[in-house]
Amino acid sequence: MSIISWIVLGLIAGVIAKILLPGRDPGGLIGTTVIGVAGAFLGGWISARFLDREIANQFYDGPTWIAAIGGSLVLLIAYRILFGHSRSR
């Protein structure tokens, strides 16, 4: 997959992670989107590096999507833990 495909995958994974973890995020829509893209890269890297799962060259590969969404969820949870209380509510 190209870098553009990973960015698109990350955007969609970020939206899915936001749906799975509703609530206010400290970064808003832009922050959640960036977390989704970074999560897709992180999930793909972890999947390839530690789970011995080759990164697919197809955009519609299920395990790649699961890894991207999982990475987005992990980063979104970490972001909420680290920066969740920095904004006044």
N, C-alpha and C positions, 0 to 999 in steps of 0.2 A: 504494500500500500504506500502511496505517496504521503508526503507531509500534509497536503491539503485534505486527503482522506482521513488522516488521524485528527486533524482539527475539526472536521465535520463530525466525525465519530465522537470526539470530546464534547462538542456542543450538544449533541443529542444525549450523550451519557450524562452531562450536567443537568439537563432538563429532567431526565428520568430520576437521577439522584435527588433532585429538588422535590419531585413528586413523592418519592419514597420517604423523604425527610421534610415534611412541611414545617413551616414556621419562619420567623424572621431571621434573616442572615445578616451579619454585620456588614457585608460588602454589597448587598443588594444584587440586582440582576447581573451587573458587570462582574462582580466578584464571584458569583456562582458560576458564571460562564467560564471565567478563567480557571476556576477550580475544576470544572468539568474537563476542560482541555488538558490541564496538568494531570488530572486523574486518569484520563485515557492513556497518556504516555506512561504514567507510573504503573497502571495495571498491566499494560502490554509488556513493559520492561520486567516486572515481577514475574509475570507468566512465562516469559521467555527465559529469564535468568534462573529462577529458582524452581519452577514447576516443570521445566524441561518441555515446554509447549512452544513449538515453533510459531512465529508470527505469520499469520496467513496473508497471502497476497490478494485475497478477496475481501471486499468490503462487507459482505453478508456472511461472515463466519461467526457462528454462535458463541464459541468460547472466547473469541476476541471481544465481542460485545459484552459478555459477562465480566471479563477482566477489566474492561474500560469502565463499566458501571460500578464494579467493586472498588476500583481505584478512586473514582469520583466520590463514592460514599465515604471511603476512609478519609480522604482529604477534606470533605465537607464536615465530617464529624470533628476532625482535628481542628479545623478552622473555627468552628463554633466553640470548642472547648477553649482555645487560646484567645480568641478575640470576641467572644459572644457577649461579654459584659462591658465592652469598652464604649458602647454607645448608650446615651441616655434614652430611657424608654418612656 
